[in-house]
Amino acid sequence: MLSTGLPQGAVPKLERPGPLRERVYEALLELITTRALQPGQHLVESELAGHLGVSRQPVREALQRLNTEGWVDLRPAQGAFVHEPTEEEADQLLTVRTLLEAEAARLAAAHADQAGIKALDELLAQGMLAVAADDVDAAVTLNARFHAKIIELAGNAVLAELAAQVDRRVRWYYTPVARQRGQQSWIEHRDLIAAIAEGDEQRATQLMREHTEHTRRSYHARQGA
């Protein structure tokens, strides 16, 4: 276990093949996204390298890339730290997410077929089970898959590309409020599926806008929860 507090078993296996620096980057990004590495946490190159079974060089390269992308802060004479997002950063990201996903819901209502609706229903059932079992990690993953499926059903490649750019940060912000949102989030998902299945574009848009806004408010209110 890292002295900085990385949970036992949280380190992902580095899959082969592929450039080592890319695999180390993906592993560290996943640890940050899932908050196995917490915002503000000191990232020690030697410890990360030891846990990933690599030398320090690809870890250093990955940290530099993560710094460029805003996931890590490199501080002179102090080292690397997981970035601590400001309230403004979170608000801007989640506001953009609302715009993208509201349009995705509208398009999904216009284009979804029975197979797509069935896939959403299956994700809903799995999500409800995860919430009942208090499995936050599974709930966060299934939440991301649910929203990704709606974007897929929208059938707009440009929209999908833009949504993919914010997906990991959305997961990052959603994780600390997943338990708080809990079953209510999946009830909202169920209502969304109904609107999409009925082809009600206006209703689907409204429900998705309200749904993502609830998550945004929950994130800002998390300190007092």
C-alpha positions in Angstrom: 0.0 0.0 0.0 1.3 3.4 -0.9 2.4 5.6 2.1 0.2 8.3 0.6 -2.9 6.1 1.1 -3.7 4.3 -2.2 -6.3 1.6 -1.2 -5.2 -2.0 -1.3 -6.2 -3.6 -4.7 -6.9 -0.3 -6.3 -3.9 -0.4 -8.7 -5.1 -1.5 -12.1 -3.1 -4.1 -14.0 -1.1 -2.7 -16.9 -2.4 -4.4 -20.0 -0.1 -5.4 -22.9 0.7 -4.6 -25.6 0.9 -0.8 -26.2 3.4 1.9 -25.4 4.4 1.8 -21.7 4.0 5.5 -21.2 0.4 5.3 -22.5 -0.5 2.4 -20.2 1.0 4.1 -17.2 -0.9 7.3 -18.1 -4.2 5.4 -18.4 -3.6 3.6 -15.1 -2.9 6.8 -13.2 -5.8 8.6 -14.8 -8.1 5.8 -13.8 -6.9 6.0 -10.2 -7.5 9.8 -10.2 -10.9 9.5 -11.8 -12.1 6.9 -9.3 -10.6 8.9 -6.5 -8.4 6.0 -5.4 -5.9 8.9 -5.6 -7.7 11.8 -3.8 -7.6 15.5 -4.9 -4.6 17.1 -3.2 -2.8 13.8 -2.6 1.0 13.8 -3.0 2.1 11.6 -5.9 5.5 10.0 -5.2 7.1 8.8 -8.4 9.1 5.9 -6.8 6.0 4.6 -5.0 3.8 4.8 -8.1 6.5 3.1 -10.1 6.8 0.3 -7.6 3.1 -0.4 -7.5 2.8 -0.3 -11.3 5.9 -2.5 -11.8 7.7 0.0 -14.0 10.6 2.4 -13.8 10.2 6.0 -12.7 10.6 7.4 -16.3 7.2 6.4 -17.7 5.6 7.6 -14.4 7.4 10.9 -14.7 6.2 11.2 -18.4 2.6 10.3 -17.4 2.6 12.9 -14.6 3.8 15.6 -17.0 1.0 14.8 -19.4 -1.5 14.7 -16.6 -0.3 18.1 -15.5 -0.8 19.5 -19.0 -4.3 18.1 -19.0 -5.2 19.6 -15.6 -5.4 16.3 -13.6 -2.1 16.8 -11.7 -0.3 19.9 -10.3 3.5 20.0 -10.5 4.8 22.2 -7.8 8.5 23.4 -7.8 10.5 21.8 -5.1 7.4 19.9 -3.8 6.5 17.4 -6.5 3.3 16.2 -8.0 -0.2 16.4 -6.5 -3.6 15.4 -7.7 -5.4 18.5 -8.8 -8.0 19.9 -6.5 -10.8 21.2 -8.7 -12.3 24.6 -7.8 -16.1 25.1 -7.5 -15.9 27.2 -10.6 -14.2 24.5 -12.6 -16.7 21.9 -11.6 -19.6 24.3 -12.3 -18.3 25.1 -15.8 -17.8 21.4 -16.6 -21.2 20.3 -15.3 -22.9 23.1 -17.1 -21.4 22.0 -20.4 -22.4 18.5 -19.6 -26.0 19.5 -19.2 -26.0 21.1 -22.6 -24.5 18.1 -24.3 -26.6 15.5 -22.6 -29.9 17.3 -22.9 -29.4 17.4 -26.7 -28.3 13.7 -26.6 -31.6 12.8 -24.8 -33.6 14.7 -27.4 -31.9 12.9 -30.3 -32.2 9.5 -28.5 -35.9 10.0 -28.2 -36.0 10.7 -31.9 -33.9 7.7 -33.0 -33.8 5.0 -30.3 -35.0 1.5 -31.3 -36.3 -1.3 -29.1 -32.8 -2.8 -28.7 -31.5 0.5 -27.4 -34.4 0.9 -25.0 -33.7 -2.7 -23.8 -30.1 -1.8 -23.2 -31.0 1.2 -21.1 -33.5 -1.0 -19.1 -30.7 -3.5 -18.4 -28.4 -0.8 -17.2 -31.1 0.6 -15.0 -31.7 -2.8 -13.3 -28.0 -3.2 -12.7 -27.7 0.4 -11.3 -30.6 -0.2 -8.9 -28.9 -3.3 -7.7 -25.6 -1.5 -7.2 -27.3 1.2 -5.1 -29.2 -1.4 -3.0 -25.8 -3.1 -2.3 -24.2 0.3 -1.5 -21.6 -0.4 -4.2 -20.5 3.1 -5.0 -17.8 2.1 -7.5 -20.3 0.0 -9.5 -23.0 2.7 -9.4 -20.5 5.3 -10.7 -19.4 3.0 -13.5 -23.0 2.1 -14.5 -24.1 5.7 -14.3 -21.3 6.5 -16.9 -22.4 3.6 -19.1 -26.0 4.7 -18.9 -25.2 8.2 -20.1 -22.8 6.9 -22.7 -25.6 4.7 -24.1 -27.9 7.6 -24.4 -25.2 9.5 -26.3 -24.7 6.4 -28.5 -28.4 6.3 -29.3 -28.4 9.9 -30.2 -26.5 9.0 -33.3 -24.5 12.2 -33.6 -20.7 11.6 -34.0 -19.7 15.1 -33.2 -21.8 15.2 -30.0 -20.3 11.8 -29.0 -16.8 13.1 -29.5 -17.5 16.2 -27.4 -19.2 14.2 -24.6 -16.2 11.8 -24.5 -13.9 14.7 -23.8 -15.8 15.6 -20.6 -16.8 12.0 -19.6 -13.9 11.3 -17.2 -14.2 14.6 -15.5 -17.9 14.0 -15.0 -17.1 10.7 -13.3 -14.5 12.5 -11.2 -17.1 15.0 -10.0 -19.9 12.4 -9.7 -18.0 10.0 -7.5 -18.2 12.0 -4.2 -21.9 12.5 -4.6 -22.9 9.1 -5.9 -24.0 7.8 -2.5 -25.9 11.0 -1.8 -27.7 10.8 -5.2 -28.3 7.1 -4.8 -31.6 5.7 -5.7 -33.1 9.0 -6.7 -30.6 9.3 -9.6 -31.8 5.9 -11.0 -35.4 6.9 -10.6 -34.6 9.8 -12.8 -33.0 7.5 -15.2 -36.1 5.4 -15.3 -38.2 8.4 -16.2 -35.7 9.3 -18.9 -36.0 5.8 -20.4 -39.8 6.2 -20.5 -39.6 9.5 -22.3 -37.1 8.2 -24.8 -39.2 5.0 -25.4 -42.2 7.2 -26.1 -40.3 9.3 -28.6 -41.1 12.4 -26.5 -38.2 14.7 -27.4 -39.3 17.7 -25.4 -39.9 15.6 -22.2 -36.6 13.7 -22.6 -34.7 17.0 -23.0 -36.4 18.5 -19.9 -35.8 15.4 -17.8 -32.1 15.2 -18.7 -31.6 18.9 -18.0 -33.2 18.5 -14.6 -31.3 15.2 -13.9 -27.8 16.7 -14.7 -28.7 19.9 -12.8 -29.5 17.8 -9.7 -26.0 16.3 -9.9 -24.5 19.7 -10.3 -26.3 21.0 -7.2 -25.4 17.9 -5.2 -21.7 18.4 -6.0 -21.8 22.0 -4.7 -23.7 21.0 -1.6 -21.5 17.9 -0.8 -19.5 19.6 1.9 -22.6 20.1 4.0 -24.0 16.6 3.3 
